Amino acid sequence: MDQVFTNLGKTRSILMTISFHIKVHLSSRKTTIGIVYGHVYAKDQIIFKDKLNIMSTKSEKRVFKKLGYNKNESEKIVASLNQLLANYHVHYQKLRNFHWNVTGGDFFDLHEKFEELYTESFANIDLIAERIRVFGMTPYSLMKDYLKYADIKEVSTDLSSKEMVNEVLKDFQILVDNMNDCAVKVADLGDSATEDMLIAFIKSVELHHWMLTSFIKD
């Protein structure tokens, strides 16, 4: 029995020595070391941070902050999204105006179409605002801000049905330009989530633009 305990003690000592040498050997290389639930593993990159951790000894491309973007990058993304948010809000209210006040032979078609458009706009507005909040910043939330920063302008309530459609088409052009500009900026910063959201918006607005253009074509 004493011999067994002696052998166990030697084995434990050997394992501790091997473990020490492994740690020294791995840390001497530029490898990534992670410890998860007691298991040690290594990949090609860096050194650890806590118990489950992974950092990189390679030079980092940016200082990692909110979602991997530094303050300056996050502010650029949010400024562009807030511009789009302002334009979308004014556009949304114009669609409500047109939905309520359209008259004439096109009433049923356009009354329904404007409702479809403002419903979609409302959903997109919510997505944009929530994306801004993901970055820990505040979306424009006051009407005075929307009117101040939007390129889309309010109109009166007494337009003809064709004038209303033309207004919507002009709004679409402003929105698509705004979306494309924003998409380029976020793509340059590697923000693929915001870029994907904007691309989906662009596809939908372009489709609506084609349909309404065909609707009023003589």
KAPEBEL-V65604 format. One record per pair of residues at least 4 apart in sequence whose ideal C-beta (glycine too) atoms are under 8 Angstrom apart, sorted by the first residue. I is the first residue (numbers start at 1). J is the second residue. D is the distance in whole Angstrom. If there is no record, write none. Layout:
i=I j=J d=D
i=I j=J d=D
This chain:
i=1 j=5 d=7
i=2 j=6 d=6
i=3 j=7 d=6
i=4 j=8 d=6
i=5 j=9 d=6
i=6 j=10 d=7
i=7 j=11 d=6
i=8 j=12 d=6
i=9 j=13 d=6
i=10 j=14 d=6
i=11 j=15 d=6
i=12 j=16 d=6
i=13 j=17 d=6
i=14 j=18 d=6
i=15 j=19 d=6
i=16 j=20 d=6
i=17 j=21 d=7
i=18 j=22 d=6
i=19 j=23 d=7
i=20 j=24 d=6
i=21 j=25 d=6
i=22 j=26 d=6
i=22 j=40 d=8
i=23 j=27 d=6
i=24 j=28 d=6
i=25 j=29 d=7
i=26 j=31 d=6
i=26 j=33 d=6
i=26 j=42 d=6
i=27 j=33 d=7
i=27 j=47 d=7
i=30 j=44 d=8
i=30 j=45 d=7
i=30 j=46 d=7
i=30 j=57 d=5
i=30 j=58 d=7
i=31 j=42 d=5
i=31 j=43 d=7
i=31 j=44 d=6
i=31 j=45 d=7
i=31 j=46 d=7
i=32 j=42 d=6
i=32 j=43 d=4
i=32 j=44 d=7
i=32 j=45 d=4
i=32 j=46 d=5
i=32 j=47 d=8
i=32 j=54 d=5
i=32 j=55 d=8
i=32 j=56 d=7
i=33 j=40 d=7
i=33 j=41 d=8
i=33 j=42 d=6
i=33 j=46 d=8
i=33 j=47 d=7
i=33 j=48 d=5
i=33 j=54 d=8
i=34 j=40 d=8
i=34 j=41 d=6
i=34 j=42 d=8
i=34 j=43 d=8
i=34 j=48 d=7
i=34 j=52 d=7
i=34 j=53 d=6
i=34 j=54 d=5
i=35 j=39 d=7
i=35 j=40 d=6
i=35 j=48 d=7
i=35 j=51 d=6
i=35 j=52 d=7
i=35 j=53 d=8
i=36 j=41 d=8
i=36 j=52 d=5
i=45 j=54 d=8
i=45 j=56 d=5
i=45 j=57 d=7
i=45 j=58 d=6
i=46 j=54 d=7
i=46 j=55 d=5
i=46 j=56 d=4
i=46 j=57 d=4
i=46 j=58 d=7
i=47 j=55 d=6
i=47 j=56 d=8
i=47 j=57 d=6
i=48 j=53 d=5
i=48 j=54 d=7
i=48 j=55 d=7
i=49 j=53 d=4
i=49 j=54 d=7
i=49 j=55 d=5
i=56 j=60 d=6
i=60 j=64 d=7
i=62 j=68 d=7
i=62 j=69 d=7
i=62 j=70 d=6
i=62 j=73 d=7
i=63 j=70 d=5
i=64 j=68 d=5
i=64 j=70 d=8
i=65 j=69 d=6
i=65 j=70 d=5
i=65 j=71 d=6
i=65 j=74 d=7
i=66 j=71 d=8
i=66 j=74 d=5
i=66 j=135 d=6
i=66 j=136 d=5
i=67 j=74 d=8
i=67 j=134 d=7
i=67 j=135 d=7
i=68 j=190 d=8
i=69 j=73 d=4
i=69 j=74 d=5
i=69 j=77 d=7
i=69 j=135 d=7
i=69 j=189 d=7
i=69 j=191 d=7
i=70 j=74 d=7
i=71 j=75 d=6
i=72 j=76 d=7
i=73 j=77 d=7
i=73 j=189 d=5
i=74 j=78 d=6
i=74 j=135 d=5
i=74 j=136 d=8
i=74 j=137 d=7
i=75 j=79 d=6
i=75 j=137 d=8
i=76 j=80 d=7
i=76 j=185 d=6
i=76 j=189 d=7
i=77 j=81 d=6
i=77 j=135 d=6
i=77 j=185 d=7
i=77 j=186 d=6
i=77 j=189 d=6
i=77 j=191 d=6
i=77 j=194 d=6
i=78 j=82 d=6
i=78 j=132 d=5
i=78 j=135 d=6
i=78 j=137 d=5
i=79 j=83 d=7
i=80 j=84 d=7
i=80 j=181 d=7
i=80 j=182 d=4
i=80 j=185 d=5
i=80 j=186 d=7
i=81 j=85 d=6
i=81 j=128 d=6
i=81 j=131 d=6
i=81 j=132 d=5
i=81 j=139 d=8
i=81 j=182 d=6
i=81 j=194 d=7
i=82 j=86 d=6
i=82 j=132 d=7
i=82 j=139 d=6
i=82 j=140 d=5
i=82 j=149 d=7
i=83 j=87 d=7
i=83 j=149 d=6
i=83 j=178 d=6
i=83 j=182 d=7
i=84 j=88 d=6
i=84 j=128 d=6
i=84 j=175 d=7
i=84 j=178 d=5
i=84 j=179 d=6
i=84 j=182 d=6
i=85 j=89 d=6
i=85 j=125 d=7
i=85 j=128 d=5
i=85 j=129 d=6
i=85 j=132 d=7
i=85 j=139 d=6
i=85 j=140 d=5
i=85 j=146 d=8
i=86 j=90 d=7
i=86 j=140 d=6
i=86 j=145 d=7
i=86 j=146 d=5
i=86 j=148 d=8
i=86 j=149 d=4
i=86 j=150 d=4
i=87 j=91 d=6
i=87 j=150 d=5
i=87 j=151 d=6
i=87 j=152 d=5
i=87 j=171 d=8
i=87 j=174 d=6
i=87 j=175 d=6
i=87 j=178 d=5
i=88 j=92 d=6
i=88 j=121 d=6
i=88 j=124 d=6
i=88 j=125 d=5
i=88 j=128 d=7
i=88 j=175 d=7
i=89 j=93 d=7
i=89 j=125 d=6
i=89 j=140 d=8
i=89 j=143 d=8
i=89 j=146 d=4
i=89 j=150 d=7
i=90 j=94 d=6
i=90 j=146 d=6
i=90 j=147 d=7
i=90 j=150 d=4
i=90 j=152 d=4
i=90 j=153 d=7
i=90 j=154 d=6
i=91 j=95 d=7
i=91 j=121 d=6
i=91 j=152 d=5
i=91 j=171 d=5
i=91 j=175 d=6
i=92 j=96 d=7
i=92 j=118 d=6
i=92 j=121 d=4
i=92 j=122 d=6
i=92 j=125 d=6
i=93 j=97 d=6
i=93 j=154 d=7
i=94 j=98 d=6
i=94 j=152 d=7
i=94 j=154 d=7
i=94 j=155 d=6
i=94 j=167 d=7
i=94 j=168 d=7
i=94 j=171 d=7
i=95 j=99 d=6
i=95 j=114 d=5
i=95 j=117 d=5
i=95 j=118 d=4
i=95 j=121 d=6
i=95 j=168 d=7
i=96 j=100 d=6
i=96 j=114 d=8
i=96 j=118 d=6
i=97 j=101 d=6
i=97 j=155 d=7
i=97 j=157 d=6
i=98 j=102 d=6
i=98 j=110 d=7
i=98 j=114 d=5
i=98 j=159 d=8
i=98 j=164 d=4
i=98 j=167 d=8
i=98 j=168 d=7
i=99 j=111 d=6
i=99 j=114 d=4
i=99 j=115 d=5
i=99 j=118 d=6
i=100 j=157 d=8
i=101 j=157 d=5
i=101 j=158 d=7
i=101 j=159 d=8
i=102 j=106 d=7
i=102 j=107 d=6
i=102 j=110 d=5
i=102 j=111 d=6
i=102 j=114 d=7
i=102 j=161 d=5
i=102 j=164 d=6
i=103 j=107 d=6
i=103 j=161 d=7
i=104 j=160 d=7
i=104 j=161 d=5
i=105 j=161 d=8
i=106 j=110 d=5
i=106 j=161 d=4
i=107 j=111 d=5
i=107 j=161 d=7
i=108 j=112 d=7
i=109 j=113 d=6
i=109 j=215 d=8
i=110 j=114 d=6
i=110 j=161 d=6
i=110 j=164 d=7
i=110 j=165 d=7
i=111 j=115 d=7
i=112 j=116 d=7
i=113 j=117 d=6
i=113 j=212 d=8
i=114 j=118 d=6
i=114 j=164 d=8
i=114 j=168 d=8
i=115 j=119 d=6
i=116 j=120 d=7
i=117 j=121 d=6
i=117 j=168 d=7
i=117 j=208 d=6
i=118 j=122 d=6
i=119 j=123 d=7
i=120 j=124 d=6
i=120 j=204 d=7
i=121 j=125 d=6
i=122 j=126 d=7
i=123 j=127 d=7
i=124 j=128 d=6
i=124 j=201 d=6
i=125 j=129 d=6
i=126 j=130 d=6
i=127 j=131 d=6
i=127 j=197 d=6
i=128 j=132 d=7
i=128 j=139 d=7
i=128 j=197 d=8
i=129 j=133 d=7
i=129 j=139 d=4
i=129 j=141 d=8
i=130 j=134 d=7
i=131 j=135 d=8
i=131 j=193 d=8
i=131 j=194 d=6
i=131 j=197 d=6
i=132 j=137 d=6
i=132 j=138 d=7
i=132 j=139 d=4
i=133 j=137 d=7
i=133 j=138 d=8
i=133 j=139 d=7
i=140 j=145 d=4
i=140 j=146 d=6
i=140 j=149 d=7
i=141 j=145 d=7
i=142 j=146 d=7
i=143 j=147 d=6
i=144 j=148 d=6
i=145 j=149 d=6
i=146 j=150 d=6
i=147 j=154 d=7
i=151 j=174 d=5
i=151 j=178 d=7
i=152 j=171 d=5
i=152 j=174 d=5
i=152 j=175 d=8
i=155 j=159 d=6
i=155 j=167 d=6
i=159 j=163 d=4
i=159 j=164 d=5
i=159 j=167 d=7
i=160 j=164 d=7
i=161 j=165 d=7
i=162 j=166 d=6
i=162 j=216 d=6
i=163 j=167 d=6
i=164 j=168 d=7
i=165 j=169 d=6
i=165 j=212 d=5
i=165 j=215 d=7
i=165 j=216 d=5
i=166 j=170 d=7
i=166 j=216 d=7
i=167 j=171 d=6
i=168 j=172 d=6
i=168 j=212 d=6
i=169 j=173 d=7
i=169 j=209 d=6
i=169 j=212 d=6
i=169 j=213 d=6
i=170 j=174 d=7
i=171 j=175 d=6
i=172 j=176 d=6
i=172 j=205 d=5
i=172 j=206 d=8
i=172 j=208 d=7
i=172 j=209 d=5
i=172 j=212 d=8
i=173 j=177 d=6
i=173 j=209 d=8
i=174 j=178 d=6
i=175 j=179 d=6
i=175 j=201 d=8
i=175 j=205 d=6
i=176 j=180 d=6
i=176 j=202 d=6
i=176 j=205 d=5
i=176 j=206 d=7
i=176 j=209 d=8
i=177 j=181 d=6
i=178 j=182 d=6
i=179 j=183 d=6
i=179 j=198 d=5
i=179 j=201 d=5
i=179 j=202 d=5
i=179 j=205 d=7
i=180 j=184 d=7
i=180 j=198 d=8
i=180 j=202 d=7
i=181 j=185 d=7
i=182 j=186 d=6
i=182 j=194 d=8
i=182 j=198 d=6
i=183 j=187 d=6
i=183 j=194 d=8
i=183 j=195 d=5
i=183 j=198 d=4
i=183 j=199 d=6
i=183 j=202 d=7
i=184 j=188 d=6
i=185 j=189 d=7
i=186 j=191 d=4
i=186 j=194 d=4
i=186 j=195 d=5
i=186 j=198 d=7
i=187 j=191 d=7
i=187 j=192 d=8
i=187 j=195 d=5
i=191 j=195 d=6
i=192 j=196 d=6
i=193 j=197 d=7
i=194 j=198 d=6
i=195 j=199 d=6
i=196 j=200 d=7
i=197 j=201 d=7
i=198 j=202 d=6
i=199 j=203 d=7
i=200 j=204 d=7
i=201 j=205 d=6
i=202 j=206 d=6
i=203 j=207 d=7
i=204 j=208 d=7
i=205 j=209 d=6
i=206 j=210 d=7
i=207 j=211 d=7
i=208 j=212 d=6
i=209 j=213 d=6
i=210 j=214 d=6
i=211 j=215 d=6
i=212 j=216 d=7
i=213 j=217 d=6
